[in-house]
Amino acid sequence: MIKTSLHQWAVVVICAVVALFGMLPTSIASETKDITIWAYDNWAKAAEKAVEIYQNNHPGSDYIFHVVTMGQDDMVQKVKVALSTGATDALPDIFYDEDYNYAEYILYYGDMFHELTPYFDLTKYYPFKAVNVTTDGAVYAIPYDAGTGVMFYRTDLIQAAGLTDEDMDNLTWEQFIKIGKKVKQATGVDMIIMCPGGDMEGRILYQSAGTWFFDENGRENIKDNQAFRDALAAMNSLYQAGIVWDVPGWDDYFAAIANGKAVALVGGSWWAPIITSYQEQSGLWRITQVPRLTGSDAYTNYSNLSGGNWFVIEKENSEFASQFVVEMFANNQELADFMANEYYIVPTNRDLVAGLTVLPHPFWGGQDIITTLCRYNESVPSVVYGLNAYEMTYTVGPLVREYINGKYTLDEVLAKIYEAAVMIGGNF
Amino acid sequence: MRKNRAHCRWKLLFLLPAMLTIVATVYVPLVYAFYLSLFGGRGRKIEYVGLGNYTKLMSDDMFLSSLVNSFIFTAIIVPCILLLGCLLAYCLWNLKSSAAKRFLSILYFMPSVTSPVAYSLFFKQITYSDGIVSGILKALHVLSDESSLLNSVAGARILISAICVWSWTGFYALILRAAIDNINESAIEAAEMDGASTSKIFRKIILPNISPVLVMVCILSSCSIFELYTEVALITKGGPGISTYTMALYLYRKAFVYVSEFGYASAIGIAVFVLLILVCLVIIIQKKVYGNEK
């Protein structure tokens, strides 16, 4: 019996010692020159490439980089929990996240982020990006990519209706509906894929009209907002015209593209690498501007759907981390060329845009979509996303869906959206 | 006496790890969640608001809609589970071959040990607008060519309910089968000798004897419905509109997707907890009243 107890105690002690030593590298690591970067999707590839270029350019550097790729939701959840508990150690040195989260991070946890104002010249960036990384004159993130709002369309289906790519240029939504009816009559295919519940198209339309759920002071911006009224009416008129391939969620876009269920989709430029993955459709796709609303000279054919920025956490190596992100993500031409040509992620720093070396992309039938995206970015209206972009998206989307289904009139849905904006917190 | 006390001490010692684990992983978070629910505000800019978050919940359309959805799901799912569970359990109990019993028991149990993420993605794939289920429904003219099961309120609710029933029924059927196994066989044999039909035996002998287990199944499945998250988050994301929005989904979004309001999210969690206790109480009281009447 005693022998067994001793044996058991020995196991416990060994386990404790192993556990203790297991923890040691972590505590030692925090004192070494380790730089951890968190990112998701193609932006993790950007981080890996940035590390590779940096190590080539600085062979003597003794910093060790750890690029951790994770799902966007997982990463945001980890970041928010760590920020809310003040656990800087649980955070990476650098991470990438969407524009929509910037305001929350800086307004509520600003002291945990390293200010980047002295490190780079923000005036070189497109204004619509610059306004969304600035808080009270200080810059807390490196603007990286834009989710340039564009319309992707199938040129073969357009041509089947006797139209040309020029006919798709610089449209209004009314002209788009006319073309849509003509194409559907000729091909039987719906003109556009839409998912009002996700409000992706809605957000593109709002910004193309230079408006957003909240104004730059964070006050609700729905009441008496003609642009919102026109945007919702335009979405509804697409449905009334019978030219929409309606999908219930994000994933159904893929099935619709793969099966040629619609001619066009309106989305962020990050759709480009997704569409190019359907190699059997090579040569069939083109991009053009988002159709514009009618009724005001302020309405444009240009918009943005998210995009993101690189953040630096205030911790032991934040000085070096800041220099790294500026050198790589703000100024490195090799990285910019790589991301643009491989993933269609175009820079938002005008100097990098001017220096881009664009390779031919046969998938787009000779259209230089990288240069086209950069050209569109010059005209994207600036809106301040501020707080609550996601909450408004998830609230407005279902309301718009019910408006389109006929449950609400335009006035009723606008009243509902106004109530939501006030409740969610814009009216303070 | 002394020996008993020593025995008792040993029992406590062995129970201690489990008790500490439960306290650390259930009760401490529960108390902390309640404490957190008394604070309003976002991020780390929070302040004590007392029961303010609970008052706010009462007028929060999204919360109230998700509450209604939970009751709708309960009304669809629980009766289906009870009905199918009893049926499967009775069939299993009635089987003569023990090999068949074992095989079917494993078969019933498999959905409940399948990852909800895996089967949710599978069901999502087959119910896409061009998925096999949508294809069959379109061929039968239940769905129009341009619509999808997930685009209609009824379709989305039925789909989520069907998945839950598929996933949970087998597990409950096995519990019910164990309850049937415990019934004194002589009562059933006597009824058979008296010429009672199968349905009469089931209604008059089996059902009354397994009713405590049925109550437990009611409670457990209701709890699962009120905490429904994975299926909804992966398949419908609460849509179309907010027709499949659940409280757990709302809680998650309030805490981690929207500007973090941990106090408010905790209040949603506590409200769900209180609601579950109320639902359990209603079921138990109803059973007692019903039992007394009988």
Chai-1 contact restraints between the chains, C-beta under 6 A:
chainA,res_idxA,chainB,res_idxB,connection_type,confidence,min_distance_angstrom,max_distance_angstrom,comment,restraint_id
A,Q77,B,F256,contact,1.0,0.0,6.0,A-B,restraint_1
A,K80,B,F256,contact,1.0,0.0,6.0,A-B,restraint_2
A,K80,B,S260,contact,1.0,0.0,6.0,A-B,restraint_3
A,S84,B,S260,contact,1.0,0.0,6.0,A-B,restraint_4
A,E104,B,V259,contact,1.0,0.0,6.0,A-B,restraint_5
A,Y108,B,R42,contact,1.0,0.0,6.0,A-B,restraint_6
A,Y108,B,G43,contact,1.0,0.0,6.0,A-B,restraint_7
A,Y108,B,K45,contact,1.0,0.0,6.0,A-B,restraint_8
A,Y109,B,G43,contact,1.0,0.0,6.0,A-B,restraint_9
A,G197,B,G239,contact,1.0,0.0,6.0,A-B,restraint_10
A,P248,B,S148,contact,1.0,0.0,6.0,A-B,restraint_11
A,P248,B,L150,contact,1.0,0.0,6.0,A-B,restraint_12
A,P248,B,N151,contact,1.0,0.0,6.0,A-B,restraint_13
A,P248,B,P240,contact,1.0,0.0,6.0,A-B,restraint_14
A,G249,B,K237,contact,1.0,0.0,6.0,A-B,restraint_15
A,D252,B,Y128,contact,1.0,0.0,6.0,A-B,restraint_16
A,D252,B,S129,contact,1.0,0.0,6.0,A-B,restraint_17
A,A255,B,Y128,contact,1.0,0.0,6.0,A-B,restraint_18
A,A255,B,D130,contact,1.0,0.0,6.0,A-B,restraint_19
A,N259,B,D130,contact,1.0,0.0,6.0,A-B,restraint_20
A,L387,B,V259,contact,1.0,0.0,6.0,A-B,restraint_21
A,Y390,B,V257,contact,1.0,0.0,6.0,A-B,restraint_22
A,Y390,B,Y258,contact,1.0,0.0,6.0,A-B,restraint_23
A,E391,B,Y258,contact,1.0,0.0,6.0,A-B,restraint_24
A,P398,B,G241,contact,1.0,0.0,6.0,A-B,restraint_25
A,P398,B,I242,contact,1.0,0.0,6.0,A-B,restraint_26
A,R401,B,P240,contact,1.0,0.0,6.0,A-B,restraint_27
A,R401,B,G241,contact,1.0,0.0,6.0,A-B,restraint_28
A,E402,B,G241,contact,1.0,0.0,6.0,A-B,restraint_29
